[in-house]
Amino acid sequence: MSKSNPVKELIVIEVAGVLAGPAVGTFFAELGASVIKLENPDNPDVTRNWKLPSEDPKSNISGYFCAVNYNKQYLECNLNSDEGYNKFIELIKSADILISNFRNAKKLNLDYQQLQQINPRLIQANITGYGEENPRGAYDAVLQAESGLMSINGTDESGPIKLPLAFIDILAAHQLKEAILLALLKRSNTGTGSYVAVSLYEAAVASLANQATNWLMGGKIPKPTGSLNPNIAPYGETLICADNNYIVLAIGNDQQFKKLCQVLQLSEIAAEAKYSTNLHRLKNRTELFVILSSKFREKSASEWSKLLLKEDIPAGQVMNMQQLFTEKIAQAMILEENIDGVYTRRVKTVAFKTDFLEQE
């Protein structure tokens, strides 16, 4: 294995569709591994056809598909046929990692016990919806509802709202990457592979963080509060500015609030008892929002952003996708590739940097 890039010589077989599994495959592809994506020719990855009305209806490539498919070799393989099964087994013999979302692995003669006999060093990473014993199909919108995420997103007026990303798939992909990296570390010590798995449901519950502990320790059922943080104020308040663009605040302590009031020329507000501490600001959040809203209407979002940044006050302008990708850092994260004659672009899934890894 390469000393400079421990991933570069890995062979990864991906037998998974939609987002979570392919995101893990793309992670390893970005790091330099050889990733082979197997698709049933009669039933390829469904996201190939998840297109916007503006996309080419005749193409077998969609923007959604490109989001988590990069630098892979695409092979047709019907695992239900003898030819496809034999092709798969030949690939497994030299593979390091198998990424799968099998629900009936034993029925297909593809369970880990059988595969490990063929390749004892193989690491299989499997994704399920609700765990190994539950064959129920998983859908992000349903999981966002059942995991409690939708109950805390939105407002009283809007009711529960789904996050506008396949957020649970992304969370599960991160969990599975961590498990695979741990299995690779174990293999480097023992020489043997492992079976690792994650369910989308457990990945979602694991992400609830302080919203879960607000219930588990505080006895408070979290309610939808829009972008507001239930524990800190003003944190998440979104304020419209003179140019109809928005600024979001992330004030985390009393000192930051005082500095905010100084910039806004509202020092008298910071001195009032009902705003002097975070607990008081939480109790008087609505009234404070009215005061801040009036003030932010006096300048444009870019003007406020510069003033707040100068004083190291945590705040930021709400950017749309077009605005975001005018920023140098965001531009540097765009990956381009030609897939079957289609020019594609997507954002890197690898956001970390190291002093030893070649990231292309």
Long-range contacts (C-beta under 8 A, 24 or more apart in sequence): 4-356, 4-357, 4-358, 5-31, 5-32, 5-356, 5-357, 5-358, 7-31, 7-32, 7-33, 7-357, 8-32, 8-33, 8-358, 9-33, 10-34, 10-96, 10-97, 11-36, 11-94, 11-95, 11-96, 11-97, 12-36, 12-95, 12-96, 12-97, 12-98, 12-99, 13-38, 13-88, 13-91, 13-92, 13-95, 13-97, 13-98, 13-99, 14-38, 14-72, 14-99, 15-79, 15-88, 15-98, 15-99, 15-100, 15-101, 15-102, 16-99, 16-100, 16-101, 16-127, 17-44, 17-45, 17-46, 17-47, 17-101, 18-45, 18-46, 18-47, 18-101, 18-166, 18-169, 19-47, 19-67, 19-68, 19-140, 19-166, 19-169, 19-170, 19-173, 20-101, 20-127, 20-169, 20-170, 20-172, 20-173, 20-176, 20-200, 21-99, 21-100, 21-101, 21-127, 21-173, 21-176, 22-47, 22-68, 22-69, 23-68, 23-169, 23-170, 23-173, 23-349, 24-99, 24-125, 24-173, 24-176, 24-177, 24-180, 25-68, 25-69, 25-72, 25-99, 26-68, 26-69, 26-70, 26-71, 26-72, 26-349, 27-173, 27-177, 27-349, 27-350, 28-97, 29-70, 29-71, 29-72, 30-70, 30-71, 30-335, 30-348, 30-349, 30-350, 30-359, 30-360, 31-350, 31-357, 31-359, 32-357, 32-358, 32-359, 32-360, 33-96, 33-97, 34-73, 35-71, 35-72, 35-73, 36-72, 36-73, 36-75, 36-91, 37-69, 37-72, 37-73, 37-74, 37-75, 38-75, 38-76, 38-77, 38-79, 38-88, 38-91, 39-74, 39-75, 39-76, 39-77, 40-76, 40-77, 40-78, 40-79, 40-80, 40-84, 41-76, 41-78, 42-78, 45-69, 59-342, 60-340, 61-339, 61-340, 61-342, 61-344, 66-337, 66-339, 66-344, 66-345, 66-346, 67-346, 67-347, 68-346, 68-349, 69-339, 70-335, 70-337, 70-346, 71-337, 79-108, 79-110, 80-108, 85-109, 89-118, 92-118, 92-119, 92-122, 93-118, 93-119, 94-119, 95-119, 95-122, 96-121, 96-122, 96-123, 96-184, 97-122, 97-123, 97-124, 97-125, 97-180, 98-122, 98-123, 98-124, 98-125, 99-125, 99-127, 99-176, 100-124, 100-125, 100-126, 100-127, 101-126, 101-127, 101-128, 102-126, 103-128, 103-135, 103-137, 104-135, 112-195, 116-193, 116-195, 119-193, 120-191, 120-192, 120-193, 121-187, 121-191, 121-192, 121-193, 122-193, 123-180, 123-183, 123-184, 123-187, 123-193, 123-194, 123-195, 123-196, 124-193, 124-194, 124-195, 124-196, 125-176, 125-179, 125-180, 125-183, 125-196, 125-197, 125-198, 126-195, 126-196, 126-197, 126-198, 127-172, 127-176, 127-197, 127-198, 127-199, 127-200, 128-197, 128-198, 128-199, 128-200, 129-199, 129-200, 129-201, 130-199, 130-200, 130-201, 131-199, 131-201, 131-202, 132-197, 132-199, 138-200, 138-201, 140-166, 140-167, 140-168, 140-169, 140-200, 143-168, 143-200, 143-201, 143-204, 144-168, 144-204, 146-201, 147-201, 147-204, 147-205, 147-208, 148-204, 148-205, 148-208, 148-211, 148-212, 149-204, 149-207, 149-208, 151-222, 151-223, 151-224, 152-211, 152-222, 152-223, 152-224, 152-225, 153-224, 154-224, 154-226, 155-224, 155-225, 155-226, 156-223, 156-224, 158-224, 159-224, 160-224, 161-224, 168-200, 168-203, 168-204, 169-200, 171-200, 171-203, 171-204, 171-206, 171-207, 172-198, 172-199, 172-200, 172-203, 172-204, 174-203, 175-202, 175-203, 175-206, 228-285, 231-282, 232-278, 232-282, 233-278, 233-281, 233-282, 233-285, 233-288, 234-260, 234-281, 234-285, 234-288, 234-289, 234-292, 237-289, 237-292, 238-318, 239-292, 239-293, 239-296, 240-293, 240-296, 240-297, 241-296, 241-297, 241-299, 241-300, 241-301, 241-303, 241-304, 242-297, 242-298, 242-299, 242-300, 242-303, 243-300, 243-301, 243-302, 245-300, 245-301, 245-302, 245-317, 245-318, 246-301, 246-317, 246-318, 247-296, 247-301, 247-304, 247-305, 247-308, 247-315, 247-316, 247-317, 247-318, 248-315, 248-316, 248-318, 249-292, 249-314, 249-315, 250-314, 250-315, 250-316, 251-313, 251-314, 252-314, 253-278, 254-278, 256-313, 256-314, 257-281, 259-311, 259-312, 259-313, 260-308, 260-313, 260-315, 262-311, 263-307, 263-308, 263-311, 263-313, 264-292, 264-295, 264-296, 265-295, 266-291, 266-295
